[in-house]
Structure formats: structure tokens, C-alpha cells
Amino acid sequence: MSTLAETGLLAGRNLRRFVKSPQLVADSVMFPVILLFLMLLVFGELVGQASRGAYIDRLAPVIVLFSAAYGAVGTGVGFFADLRGGIADRFRAMDIGRLPVLAGRIAADLARAVLVGAFTTAVAYAVGFRFSQGPLAVLAFFAVVAMFAWIFLWLAVVVALSASSEQAVSGALNTPVTLLLFLSSGFVPVEQFPGWLQPVVRANPLSLAGDALVGLSSGGAVLVPVLFTAAWAVAATAILAPLAVRLYR
């Protein structure tokens, strides 16, 4: 069987496991929705002079991206459980290559991230979020979401292959994901951060991808933030993918 076929079969297996778990589905879709309304309530009255509609245009894309990054924590924990639960040994007995096992996990969770992002975006429509740049921009919007999720999924796989416990996997991923969220331009403009911190906020992949999504939905710069987001994705692939293949023995 070809590598592509093995990857497709394993991706389908992982997606079916997700769909058949009501708790996983509920956790995946409810957390970003709750965070969306919470942040809108807390920051909607505090950020600049913008109206609530203008704030949701920036907030919703960042919540979509955060849900993708946060979902990678589940990827890491789930993959660690697979490695310790004997399924990896079954794959080796079936002579399945290393790359399809990793790629199947990444592909399934990439599809999950996009689906959760679409659901969150649909909910954001109820509080004023809108696409105003045409249908192609909508497709590009979710392509950027997938590209951003790609970065953290590979990171999650590497952490799962290196960690000694599920708690270690969760701790190693939760902290950087949370820092990225609060050190991004999604909640407050970059100018509201201390001067010494603003370069870090601007270089944050969550800020860059968020700017790209804002441009693709409500208007603004698109090319530069998309290119920088792509650069993060390429760098993550070049570093993390070979490392994951080497660690998975």
C-alpha cells in the first residue's frame, strides 16, 4: 500500500474516533465559543473607541486561531496515549511506515481544526462578524487557519514523542499557547503594549495570522501577514517534521 493511501486510512481512523466521542466534540466547539463571548464582554468596552462590531472583526479571527492552537494540546495528549497504548506496536507489526502514522494524525487534526474554526466563525456571525471581501477571500481565510494549525500540530507530535507523561505533554503545550494568545494583537492593539514588548507582539505568529484573517474578512493588509505566516509554517515543517520522523521509532 502506498504512503498516501496509508496516510488517508489513518487520518480517517483518527477522525472517526473524534466524531464518536461526544465529550471531545463538545470540548472542541464549546471552549472557543465561550472564550469568544467572554472576551467580547470584557474587552469590548475597553479597547479604544471602536464599536463592538469593529472589535468582533478582530476578535473572532484570533479566537479561531487560538482554538486551532489549543486543539493541538489534545493532539499531543492523544498521540502520547496511542504511543503508550500499544497501537504503535500494532502499526509496526503491520509494516506501516513512520511517516503515514504521523501524517495521518496531522491530517485528521488539521481537518478538525478547520471544522471547529468554521463553527466558531458561524457563531461569531451572531454578534456581528462578517466577510466582506468575497468568496475567494473566505476560502483563503480558512487556508490560513489550516496553515497556522499545521505549525502547532507538528509541535504537538514532537512533544508527545519526547515527553514522559500526559501531564508533561499538556504542560509543555498549554503554556506557550496561552502566552501566544495574550501576547498577540487580537485582544488589544499592538500600540497598547509597552514599547519594548511591541516587536515580540508583532512577530507573534498568532498576531500575523490574525492580521491576515482580518484582512481577508473585513479588509486590510493581506499579502505581508500571509507571507510571514507561511514563513512560520515552512520553518516549523523544516525543523519539526524531520525531528518527529526521527523520534518515532
C-alpha positions as CSV (number, residue, x, y, z in Angstrom):
1,M,0.0,0.0,0.0
2,S,1.3,3.5,-0.9
3,T,2.3,6.1,1.7
4,L,-0.6,8.3,0.6
5,A,-3.1,5.5,1.0
6,E,-1.8,4.6,4.4
7,T,-2.0,8.2,5.5
8,G,-5.6,8.5,4.3
9,L,-6.7,5.4,6.2
10,L,-5.0,6.5,9.4
11,A,-6.4,10.0,9.0
12,G,-9.9,8.5,8.6
13,R,-9.4,6.4,11.7
14,N,-8.5,9.4,13.8
15,L,-11.4,11.5,12.5
16,R,-13.9,8.7,13.3
17,R,-12.5,8.4,16.8
18,F,-13.0,12.1,17.3
19,V,-16.6,12.2,15.9
20,K,-17.6,9.2,18.0
21,S,-16.6,10.9,21.2
22,P,-19.3,13.5,22.3
23,Q,-17.0,14.8,25.0
24,L,-14.2,15.6,22.6
25,V,-16.6,17.2,20.1
26,A,-18.2,19.3,22.9
27,D,-14.9,20.4,24.3
28,S,-13.6,21.4,20.9
29,V,-16.5,23.5,19.9
30,M,-17.6,25.0,23.2
31,F,-14.3,26.3,24.5
32,P,-13.7,28.8,21.7
33,V,-17.3,29.9,21.7
34,I,-17.2,30.6,25.5
35,L,-13.9,32.4,25.1
36,L,-15.3,34.5,22.3
37,F,-18.3,35.8,24.3
38,L,-16.2,36.2,27.4
39,M,-13.5,38.3,25.7
40,L,-16.2,40.3,23.8
41,L,-17.8,41.1,27.1
42,V,-14.6,42.0,28.9
43,F,-12.6,43.8,26.2
44,G,-15.4,45.1,24.0
45,E,-15.9,48.1,26.4
46,L,-12.2,48.7,26.9
47,V,-10.4,48.6,23.6
48,G,-10.0,52.1,22.1
49,Q,-13.1,53.9,20.8
50,A,-14.1,51.1,18.4
51,S,-17.6,49.9,18.4
52,R,-18.5,46.3,19.3
53,G,-18.9,45.4,15.7
54,A,-15.4,46.6,14.8
55,Y,-13.9,44.7,17.8
56,I,-15.6,41.4,16.8
57,D,-14.0,41.8,13.4
58,R,-10.6,41.4,15.1
59,L,-11.5,39.2,18.0
60,A,-13.3,36.4,16.1
61,P,-10.3,35.6,13.8
62,V,-8.0,35.4,16.8
63,I,-10.3,33.1,18.7
64,V,-10.5,30.9,15.6
65,L,-6.7,30.7,15.6
66,F,-6.4,30.1,19.3
67,S,-8.9,27.2,19.1
68,A,-6.6,25.7,16.4
69,A,-3.5,26.1,18.6
70,Y,-5.3,24.9,21.7
71,G,-6.6,21.9,19.8
72,A,-3.0,20.8,19.3
73,V,-2.8,20.1,23.0
74,G,-5.4,17.4,22.5
75,T,-3.4,16.2,19.6
76,G,-0.3,15.8,21.7
77,V,-2.1,14.1,24.6
78,G,-4.0,11.7,22.2
79,F,-0.9,10.8,20.3
80,F,1.0,10.1,23.5
81,A,-1.8,7.8,24.6
82,D,-1.6,6.0,21.3
83,L,2.1,5.5,21.7
84,R,1.7,4.1,25.2
85,G,-1.4,2.1,24.5
86,G,0.0,-0.4,22.1
87,I,-1.4,0.9,18.8
88,A,2.0,2.0,17.7
89,D,3.3,-1.6,18.1
90,R,0.3,-2.8,16.0
91,F,1.3,-0.4,13.3
92,R,4.8,-1.7,13.3
93,A,3.6,-5.3,13.1
94,M,1.5,-4.3,10.0
95,D,4.7,-2.8,8.5
96,I,3.2,0.7,8.2
97,G,5.9,3.3,7.7
98,R,6.7,6.0,10.2
99,L,5.6,9.0,8.0
100,P,2.0,7.8,7.4
101,V,1.4,7.3,11.1
102,L,2.5,10.9,11.8
103,A,0.9,12.4,8.7
104,G,-2.4,10.6,9.4
105,R,-2.6,12.2,12.8
106,I,-1.7,15.6,11.4
107,A,-4.2,15.4,8.6
108,A,-7.1,14.3,10.8
109,D,-6.5,17.0,13.4
110,L,-5.9,19.6,10.6
111,A,-9.4,18.9,9.3
112,R,-10.8,19.1,12.9
113,A,-9.2,22.5,13.4
114,V,-10.7,23.8,10.2
115,L,-14.2,22.4,11.1
116,V,-14.0,23.9,14.6
117,G,-12.9,27.2,13.1
118,A,-15.8,27.2,10.7
119,F,-18.2,26.5,13.6
120,T,-16.7,29.3,15.7
121,T,-16.9,31.7,12.7
122,A,-20.6,30.8,12.2
123,V,-21.3,31.6,15.9
124,A,-19.4,34.9,15.6
125,Y,-21.8,35.9,12.8
126,A,-24.5,36.2,15.5
127,V,-22.6,39.0,17.2
128,G,-21.7,41.0,14.1
129,F,-18.7,39.3,12.4
130,R,-18.9,39.5,8.6
131,F,-17.0,38.5,5.5
132,S,-16.9,41.5,3.1
133,Q,-14.1,40.6,0.7
134,G,-15.8,37.9,-1.5
135,P,-15.9,34.1,-1.6
136,L,-12.3,33.6,-2.6
137,A,-11.2,35.5,0.5
138,V,-13.4,33.2,2.6
139,L,-11.5,30.2,1.2
140,A,-8.2,31.9,1.8
141,F,-9.3,32.7,5.4
142,F,-9.7,29.0,6.2
143,A,-6.5,28.2,4.3
144,V,-4.6,30.5,6.7
145,V,-6.3,28.8,9.6
146,A,-5.1,25.4,8.3
147,M,-1.6,26.8,7.8
148,F,-1.5,28.2,11.3
149,A,-2.8,24.9,12.8
150,W,-0.2,23.0,10.9
151,I,2.6,24.7,12.9
152,F,1.2,23.6,16.3
153,L,0.2,20.1,15.2
154,W,3.8,19.3,14.3
155,L,4.9,20.8,17.6
156,A,2.4,18.7,19.5
157,V,3.6,15.5,17.8
158,V,7.2,16.2,18.7
159,V,6.3,17.0,22.3
160,A,4.3,13.8,22.5
161,L,7.2,11.8,21.2
162,S,9.6,13.4,23.7
163,A,7.5,13.6,26.9
164,S,7.4,11.1,29.7
165,S,3.7,11.6,30.7
166,E,0.4,13.0,29.6
167,Q,0.8,15.8,32.1
168,A,4.1,16.7,30.7
169,V,2.7,16.9,27.2
170,S,-0.2,19.1,28.4
171,G,2.1,21.4,30.4
172,A,4.6,21.8,27.6
173,L,1.9,22.9,25.1
174,N,-0.5,24.8,27.3
175,T,2.0,27.4,28.4
176,P,3.3,28.6,25.1
177,V,-0.2,28.5,23.5
178,T,-1.6,30.7,26.3
179,L,1.3,33.1,26.1
180,L,0.8,33.5,22.4
181,L,-2.8,34.4,22.9
182,F,-2.2,37.1,25.5
183,L,0.9,38.5,23.7
184,S,-1.0,38.9,20.5
185,S,-2.7,41.8,18.9
186,G,-6.1,40.0,19.0
187,F,-7.4,41.4,22.3
188,V,-5.8,44.8,22.2
189,P,-3.9,46.8,19.5
190,V,-0.1,46.5,19.4
191,E,0.2,50.1,20.4
192,Q,-1.3,49.4,23.8
193,F,1.6,47.1,24.8
194,P,4.8,48.5,26.3
195,G,7.3,49.7,23.7
196,W,9.9,47.0,24.5
197,L,7.2,44.3,24.0
198,Q,5.7,45.5,20.8
199,P,8.3,43.8,18.5
200,V,7.5,40.5,20.2
201,V,3.8,41.0,19.7
202,R,4.2,41.9,16.0
203,A,6.4,38.8,15.4
204,N,4.0,36.5,17.2
205,P,2.6,34.0,14.6
206,L,-0.9,34.5,16.2
207,S,-0.7,38.2,15.6
208,L,0.5,37.7,12.0
209,A,-2.1,35.1,11.1
210,G,-4.8,37.2,12.9
211,D,-3.9,40.3,10.8
212,A,-4.1,38.1,7.7
213,L,-7.6,36.8,8.7
214,V,-8.8,40.4,9.5
215,G,-7.6,41.5,6.0
216,L,-9.4,38.6,4.4
217,S,-12.6,39.1,6.2
218,S,-13.2,42.8,6.9
219,G,-10.4,44.4,4.8
220,G,-6.8,45.5,5.4
221,A,-3.3,44.2,4.7
222,V,-3.2,40.6,3.5
223,L,0.0,39.8,1.5
224,V,2.6,40.6,4.1
225,P,0.9,38.8,7.1
226,V,0.1,35.8,4.9
227,L,3.7,35.6,3.7
228,F,5.1,35.8,7.3
229,T,2.6,33.2,8.4
230,A,3.7,31.0,5.6
231,A,7.3,31.5,6.6
232,W,6.5,30.3,10.2
233,A,4.8,27.2,8.7
234,V,7.7,26.5,6.4
235,A,10.2,26.8,9.3
236,A,8.1,24.6,11.5
237,T,7.9,21.9,8.8
238,A,11.6,22.0,8.1
239,I,12.5,21.7,11.7
240,L,9.7,19.7,13.4
241,A,8.7,17.2,10.7
242,P,12.1,15.6,10.3
243,L,12.6,15.6,14.0
244,A,9.2,13.8,14.6
245,V,10.1,11.2,12.0
246,R,13.4,10.6,13.7
247,L,11.9,10.4,17.1
248,Y,9.2,8.0,16.1
249,R,10.9,4.6,16.2
